Amino acid sequence: MPINILMPALSPTMEKGNLAKWLKKEGDKVKSGDVIAEIETDKATMEVEAVDEGTIAKILVPEGTQDVPVNDIIAVMAGDGEDVRAAGTGAASSPKAAEKPAASAPAAPAAKPAAAAPALAPVAPAAALANGHARVFSSPLARRLARDAGIELIRIAGSGPHGRVIARDVEGAKSGKGLKAPAAASAAGPGIAPMGAVPPGMSDKQILALFEQGSYEIVPHDGMRRTIAQRLTASVQTVPHFYLTMDCDVGKLLAAREEINAAAPTDKEKKPLYKLSVNDFVIKAMAIALQRVPDCNVSWTEAGMLKHRHSDIGVAVAMPGGLITPIIRKAETKTLSTISAEMKDFAARARARKLKPEEYQGGTTAVSNLGMYGIKDFTAVINPPHATILAVGVSEERAVARAGRVEAAQIMSVTLSCDHRAVDGALGAELIRAFKLLVENPVMMMA
């Protein structure tokens, strides 16, 4: 009996995946454990192994196909002693294959701007928007001429494509040609939506109509961007955020970092075995701070509060198309050099989309550092199931008052976002204060 090869669920939350590459072709024999394909999830590219022995009889989903649902049949394998041709023919004509013709066609490439424009449905010259206002479609030059002439666009009859108002219509309207009566204009709607305003509830077609055809390129969302949009939209809508900001004097930390890096052991080529970054200290400090304020090391669930024993710190890593948060597990138990080595490995594999789900799922909090971009301070969105996230800005020389004197100091601003369901204001303040104490006195992290 033919063996169905299904789109695997490579993580608990995976619903669809992209079939990036077949490593076996029709007619190839495979053994259990052989890598047969590469699947792209929203965060990583992973290899799929065969669990049975046999011969690939029919590939139903070609490589390059996007958004293949989990448990869909992607190929059929003939078992030992079976007729490969018969298995392949049966798979091609099976009801399951016929139900999903789209799954067997490669994803179409993104359309060129010029080709995308005709695909848009025609739009009426004055379209009613969600806020009840009318939007008149016109060229930029026509809008400027109408504004300069003091004529409302809604009163001008458009002669362009789909009734679009163009420059010659405005010129004619100045002499009364093609100018609608005020009553007729007001029938289209109570007013004109302000330029640049996007009323809530606008459809994709209405948004596209705000722009000149051919002035944009539509880039389809990939799985990662969709997942980021869904998760962070849900976070903002369902998690009551509040924010706490503190300035930290990191002069001692920078000096300690310089000394540790200078004393780092070297390899055979005299290259240092590690080079600590400020972010390594931040991760370690956040991990210890959570141990000192354990009531912040929690996750909210409707059934009860999850109190975590260890500090598993997610660290935001930018990558093409989005970001990912690989997790330093039990960070409170690890040395700075170990944290540094793990982060370098995670960052490299994250950008290549080679992280395993268990390396970026879960965690008890996260750190997002934009200091390398010169950002002074910002607020970050909590990534559930975390109850907090620390946003880290640049360390810079600032003037501070000490004992009645103004002097220069290396200051780094940090902002803690808290889930108010799990962490109250005073509790969050304890956590960020514990963090500040550690980064200002880095020797305390070495104990």
Secondary structure, 3 states (H helix, E strand, C coil): CCEEEECCCCCCCCCEEEEEEECCCCCCEECCCCEEEEEECCCCEEEEECCCCEEEEEECCCCCEEEEECCCEEEEEECCCCCHHHHHHHHHCCHHHHHCHHHHCCCCCCCCHHHHHHHCCCCCCEEECCCCCEEECECHHHHHHHHHHCCCHHHECCCCHHHCECHHHHHHHHCCCCECCHHHHHHCCCCECCCCCCCCCCCHHHHHHCCCCCCCCCCCCCHHHHHHHHHHHHHHHHCCEEEEEEEEECHHHHHHHHHHHHCCCECCCCCECCCCCHHHHHHHHHHHHHHHCHHHCEEECCCCEEECCCCCEEECEEECCEEECCEECCHHHCCHHHHHHHHHHHHHHHHCCCCCHHHHCCCCEEEEECHHHCCCCCCCCCCCCCCEEEEEEEEEEEEEEECCEEEEEEEEEEEEEEECCCCCHHHHHHHHHHHHHHHHCHHHHCC
